[in-house]
């Protein structure tokens, strides 16, 4: 049985503030976003965090926000990050941080202890995916300890056992869990160790900086 894609909070290594996301007509996802809080004047309001980058985040607020409004965001317990509402579109709002944050360190601390789901991190690299005797280079969109999302015009069979190799990481046995057009969700048979993933993300961040 083909599993349904799950949309969770996306962590980005980019320094840019997230832009409004355009979803294709007919796309269906289960949504399990991280819950956060924003301080607007003297009020603490809940929000769902859709996307976090070093420069800002995209949220679904549960209070009225307008562009230009100052606020603060709590990403770690007791730590407030000052920012400004950059844009509001539909049920989403973009927040620009006054000072950039370290997304990799935020990930390292947020993944300690019990958690409902493993965070996804946006990446820009080519993953090698082997199905049977065929090896395909596929564009990786995001990765977590438990798997990754890739895009390709090549056909993978849902339920197929594959071997996935990301640049700088050992090959991992995995299973194709779902397909949505040209996008595939792949689950690793064994989780990537947290320390290994954080180190790899630091390396990827440095690579992105040298490319920009």
TORKOL-4160 file (C-alpha; in steps of 0.2 Angstrom, whole numbers, padded with zeros to 4 digits, m for minus):
212
<pt num="1" X="0000" Y="0000" Z="0000"/>
<pt num="2" X="0007" Y="0017" Z="m0005"/>
<pt num="3" X="0010" Y="0029" Z="0010"/>
<pt num="4" X="0004" Y="0047" Z="0009"/>
<pt num="5" X="0017" Y="0061" Z="0009"/>
<pt num="6" X="0020" Y="0069" Z="0025"/>
<pt num="7" X="0023" Y="0088" Z="0026"/>
<pt num="8" X="0033" Y="0093" Z="0042"/>
<pt num="9" X="0043" Y="0108" Z="0047"/>
<pt num="10" X="0057" Y="0111" Z="0035"/>
<pt num="11" X="0074" Y="0117" Z="0041"/>
<pt num="12" X="0085" Y="0127" Z="0028"/>
<pt num="13" X="0103" Y="0130" Z="0027"/>
<pt num="14" X="0100" Y="0146" Z="0017"/>
<pt num="15" X="0103" Y="0164" Z="0024"/>
<pt num="16" X="0087" Y="0170" Z="0015"/>
<pt num="17" X="0070" Y="0172" Z="0023"/>
<pt num="18" X="0058" Y="0159" Z="0017"/>
<pt num="19" X="0046" Y="0165" Z="0002"/>
<pt num="20" X="0028" Y="0160" Z="0001"/>
<pt num="21" X="0026" Y="0142" Z="m0005"/>
<pt num="22" X="0016" Y="0138" Z="m0020"/>
<pt num="23" X="0007" Y="0121" Z="m0020"/>
<pt num="24" X="0002" Y="0112" Z="m0035"/>
<pt num="25" X="m0017" Y="0110" Z="m0038"/>
<pt num="26" X="m0022" Y="0093" Z="m0031"/>
<pt num="27" X="m0007" Y="0090" Z="m0020"/>
<pt num="28" X="m0012" Y="0081" Z="m0003"/>
<pt num="29" X="m0001" Y="0080" Z="0012"/>
<pt num="30" X="m0002" Y="0075" Z="0030"/>
<pt num="31" X="0004" Y="0090" Z="0040"/>
<pt num="32" X="0014" Y="0088" Z="0056"/>
<pt num="33" X="0022" Y="0105" Z="0058"/>
<pt num="34" X="0032" Y="0110" Z="0074"/>
<pt num="35" X="0022" Y="0121" Z="0086"/>
<pt num="36" X="0031" Y="0137" Z="0091"/>
<pt num="37" X="0026" Y="0154" Z="0100"/>
<pt num="38" X="0028" Y="0172" Z="0095"/>
<pt num="39" X="0027" Y="0187" Z="0106"/>
<pt num="40" X="0017" Y="0201" Z="0099"/>
<pt num="41" X="0018" Y="0216" Z="0110"/>
<pt num="42" X="0014" Y="0208" Z="0127"/>
<pt num="43" X="0004" Y="0193" Z="0121"/>
<pt num="44" X="0011" Y="0176" Z="0118"/>
<pt num="45" X="0003" Y="0167" Z="0103"/>
<pt num="46" X="0004" Y="0150" Z="0096"/>
<pt num="47" X="0009" Y="0146" Z="0078"/>
<pt num="48" X="0014" Y="0132" Z="0067"/>
<pt num="49" X="0032" Y="0133" Z="0060"/>
<pt num="50" X="0032" Y="0128" Z="0041"/>
<pt num="51" X="0050" Y="0133" Z="0037"/>
<pt num="52" X="0065" Y="0139" Z="0046"/>
<pt num="53" X="0081" Y="0147" Z="0039"/>
<pt num="54" X="0096" Y="0156" Z="0046"/>
<pt num="55" X="0087" Y="0173" Z="0041"/>
<pt num="56" X="0069" Y="0169" Z="0046"/>
<pt num="57" X="0055" Y="0158" Z="0045"/>
<pt num="58" X="0038" Y="0155" Z="0038"/>
<pt num="59" X="0023" Y="0152" Z="0050"/>
<pt num="60" X="0005" Y="0149" Z="0051"/>
<pt num="61" X="0000" Y="0161" Z="0065"/>
<pt num="62" X="m0016" Y="0160" Z="0076"/>
<pt num="63" X="m0017" Y="0179" Z="0078"/>
<pt num="64" X="m0018" Y="0194" Z="0066"/>
<pt num="65" X="m0001" Y="0199" Z="0059"/>
<pt num="66" X="0003" Y="0213" Z="0047"/>
<pt num="67" X="0018" Y="0217" Z="0037"/>
<pt num="68" X="0031" Y="0228" Z="0046"/>
<pt num="69" X="0025" Y="0222" Z="0063"/>
<pt num="70" X="0039" Y="0219" Z="0076"/>
<pt num="71" X="0038" Y="0203" Z="0086"/>
<pt num="72" X="0050" Y="0190" Z="0094"/>
<pt num="73" X="0050" Y="0171" Z="0091"/>
<pt num="74" X="0054" Y="0157" Z="0104"/>
<pt num="75" X="0063" Y="0143" Z="0095"/>
<pt num="76" X="0072" Y="0136" Z="0111"/>
<pt num="77" X="0065" Y="0136" Z="0128"/>
<pt num="78" X="0067" Y="0154" Z="0136"/>
<pt num="79" X="0077" Y="0161" Z="0121"/>
<pt num="80" X="0068" Y="0175" Z="0111"/>
<pt num="81" X="0074" Y="0180" Z="0094"/>
<pt num="82" X="0068" Y="0197" Z="0088"/>
<pt num="83" X="0061" Y="0199" Z="0070"/>
<pt num="84" X="0049" Y="0208" Z="0059"/>
<pt num="85" X="0034" Y="0202" Z="0049"/>
<pt num="86" X="0040" Y="0202" Z="0031"/>
<pt num="87" X="0024" Y="0197" Z="0022"/>
<pt num="88" X="0007" Y="0189" Z="0025"/>
<pt num="89" X="m0002" Y="0178" Z="0012"/>
<pt num="90" X="m0017" Y="0168" Z="0016"/>
<pt num="91" X="m0014" Y="0158" Z="0032"/>
<pt num="92" X="0005" Y="0160" Z="0031"/>
<pt num="93" X="0017" Y="0174" Z="0036"/>
<pt num="94" X="0036" Y="0177" Z="0033"/>
<pt num="95" X="0046" Y="0183" Z="0048"/>
<pt num="96" X="0064" Y="0190" Z="0045"/>
<pt num="97" X="0075" Y="0189" Z="0060"/>
<pt num="98" X="0085" Y="0204" Z="0066"/>
<pt num="99" X="0101" Y="0193" Z="0067"/>
<pt num="100" X="0104" Y="0177" Z="0058"/>
<pt num="101" X="0103" Y="0160" Z="0068"/>
<pt num="102" X="0113" Y="0144" Z="0067"/>
<pt num="103" X="0101" Y="0132" Z="0060"/>
<pt num="104" X="0112" Y="0117" Z="0062"/>
<pt num="105" X="0115" Y="0120" Z="0081"/>
<pt num="106" X="0096" Y="0123" Z="0082"/>
<pt num="107" X="0093" Y="0106" Z="0075"/>
<pt num="108" X="0106" Y="0098" Z="0086"/>
<pt num="109" X="0098" Y="0104" Z="0101"/>
<pt num="110" X="0080" Y="0102" Z="0096"/>
<pt num="111" X="0083" Y="0083" Z="0091"/>
<pt num="112" X="0089" Y="0079" Z="0109"/>
<pt num="113" X="0077" Y="0069" Z="0120"/>
<pt num="114" X="0060" Y="0063" Z="0115"/>
<pt num="115" X="0052" Y="0071" Z="0099"/>
<pt num="116" X="0036" Y="0067" Z="0089"/>
<pt num="117" X="0045" Y="0067" Z="0072"/>
<pt num="118" X="0063" Y="0069" Z="0065"/>
<pt num="119" X="0066" Y="0086" Z="0057"/>
<pt num="120" X="0068" Y="0088" Z="0039"/>
<pt num="121" X="0083" Y="0098" Z="0032"/>
<pt num="122" X="0083" Y="0106" Z="0015"/>
<pt num="123" X="0098" Y="0101" Z="0005"/>
<pt num="124" X="0105" Y="0104" Z="m0013"/>
<pt num="125" X="0114" Y="0089" Z="m0019"/>
<pt num="126" X="0113" Y="0074" Z="m0030"/>
<pt num="127" X="0108" Y="0057" Z="m0022"/>
<pt num="128" X="0113" Y="0041" Z="m0031"/>
<pt num="129" X="0099" Y="0029" Z="m0030"/>
<pt num="130" X="0101" Y="0011" Z="m0035"/>
<pt num="131" X="0086" Y="0000" Z="m0039"/>
<pt num="132" X="0092" Y="m0018" Z="m0045"/>
<pt num="133" X="0105" Y="m0015" Z="m0058"/>
<pt num="134" X="0100" Y="0002" Z="m0062"/>
<pt num="135" X="0109" Y="0017" Z="m0054"/>
<pt num="136" X="0101" Y="0035" Z="m0055"/>
<pt num="137" X="0107" Y="0052" Z="m0050"/>
<pt num="138" X="0092" Y="0061" Z="m0042"/>
<pt num="139" X="0090" Y="0078" Z="m0035"/>
<pt num="140" X="0088" Y="0077" Z="m0016"/>
<pt num="141" X="0076" Y="0090" Z="m0009"/>
<pt num="142" X="0077" Y="0086" Z="0010"/>
<pt num="143" X="0084" Y="0074" Z="0022"/>
<pt num="144" X="0081" Y="0068" Z="0039"/>
<pt num="145" X="0089" Y="0054" Z="0051"/>
<pt num="146" X="0075" Y="0043" Z="0044"/>
<pt num="147" X="0075" Y="0046" Z="0025"/>
<pt num="148" X="0075" Y="0059" Z="0011"/>
<pt num="149" X="0064" Y="0066" Z="m0003"/>
<pt num="150" X="0071" Y="0065" Z="m0021"/>
<pt num="151" X="0065" Y="0071" Z="m0038"/>
<pt num="152" X="0069" Y="0063" Z="m0054"/>
<pt num="153" X="0061" Y="0059" Z="m0071"/>
<pt num="154" X="0067" Y="0041" Z="m0069"/>
<pt num="155" X="0054" Y="0028" Z="m0062"/>
<pt num="156" X="0056" Y="0020" Z="m0045"/>
<pt num="157" X="0044" Y="0007" Z="m0039"/>
<pt num="158" X="0034" Y="0011" Z="m0023"/>
<pt num="159" X="0039" Y="m0003" Z="m0011"/>
<pt num="160" X="0056" Y="m0007" Z="m0019"/>
<pt num="161" X="0072" Y="m0009" Z="m0010"/>
<pt num="162" X="0085" Y="0003" Z="m0015"/>
<pt num="163" X="0103" Y="0008" Z="m0010"/>
<pt num="164" X="0105" Y="0027" Z="m0007"/>
<pt num="165" X="0121" Y="0036" Z="m0007"/>
<pt num="166" X="0123" Y="0055" Z="m0003"/>
<pt num="167" X="0139" Y="0064" Z="m0006"/>
<pt num="168" X="0150" Y="0062" Z="0009"/>
<pt num="169" X="0140" Y="0049" Z="0018"/>
<pt num="170" X="0140" Y="0030" Z="0017"/>
<pt num="171" X="0128" Y="0021" Z="0006"/>
<pt num="172" X="0112" Y="0016" Z="0015"/>
<pt num="173" X="0099" Y="0002" Z="0012"/>
<pt num="174" X="0082" Y="0010" Z="0010"/>
<pt num="175" X="0064" Y="0008" Z="0004"/>
<pt num="176" X="0053" Y="0018" Z="m0008"/>
<pt num="177" X="0038" Y="0023" Z="0002"/>
<pt num="178" X="0028" Y="0035" Z="m0009"/>
<pt num="179" X="0028" Y="0044" Z="m0026"/>
<pt num="180" X="0020" Y="0060" Z="m0030"/>
<pt num="181" X="0023" Y="0064" Z="m0049"/>
<pt num="182" X="0042" Y="0065" Z="m0051"/>
<pt num="183" X="0045" Y="0066" Z="m0032"/>
<pt num="184" X="0048" Y="0051" Z="m0021"/>
<pt num="185" X="0049" Y="0048" Z="m0002"/>
<pt num="186" X="0063" Y="0036" Z="0003"/>
<pt num="187" X="0065" Y="0028" Z="0021"/>
<pt num="188" X="0082" Y="0022" Z="0027"/>
<pt num="189" X="0082" Y="0005" Z="0035"/>
<pt num="190" X="0093" Y="0011" Z="0048"/>
<pt num="191" X="0093" Y="0029" Z="0055"/>
<pt num="192" X="0108" Y="0041" Z="0052"/>
<pt num="193" X="0116" Y="0044" Z="0069"/>
<pt num="194" X="0112" Y="0062" Z="0075"/>
<pt num="195" X="0131" Y="0066" Z="0077"/>
<pt num="196" X="0134" Y="0060" Z="0059"/>
<pt num="197" X="0120" Y="0070" Z="0052"/>
<pt num="198" X="0124" Y="0086" Z="0061"/>
<pt num="199" X="0142" Y="0085" Z="0055"/>
<pt num="200" X="0137" Y="0081" Z="0037"/>
<pt num="201" X="0125" Y="0096" Z="0038"/>
<pt num="202" X="0139" Y="0108" Z="0044"/>
<pt num="203" X="0149" Y="0102" Z="0029"/>
<pt num="204" X="0135" Y="0105" Z="0017"/>
<pt num="205" X="0132" Y="0123" Z="0024"/>
<pt num="206" X="0151" Y="0127" Z="0021"/>
<pt num="207" X="0149" Y="0120" Z="0003"/>
<pt num="208" X="0134" Y="0131" Z="0000"/>
<pt num="209" X="0144" Y="0146" Z="0007"/>
<pt num="210" X="0158" Y="0143" Z="m0005"/>
<pt num="211" X="0146" Y="0142" Z="m0020"/>
<pt num="212" X="0137" Y="0158" Z="m0016"/>
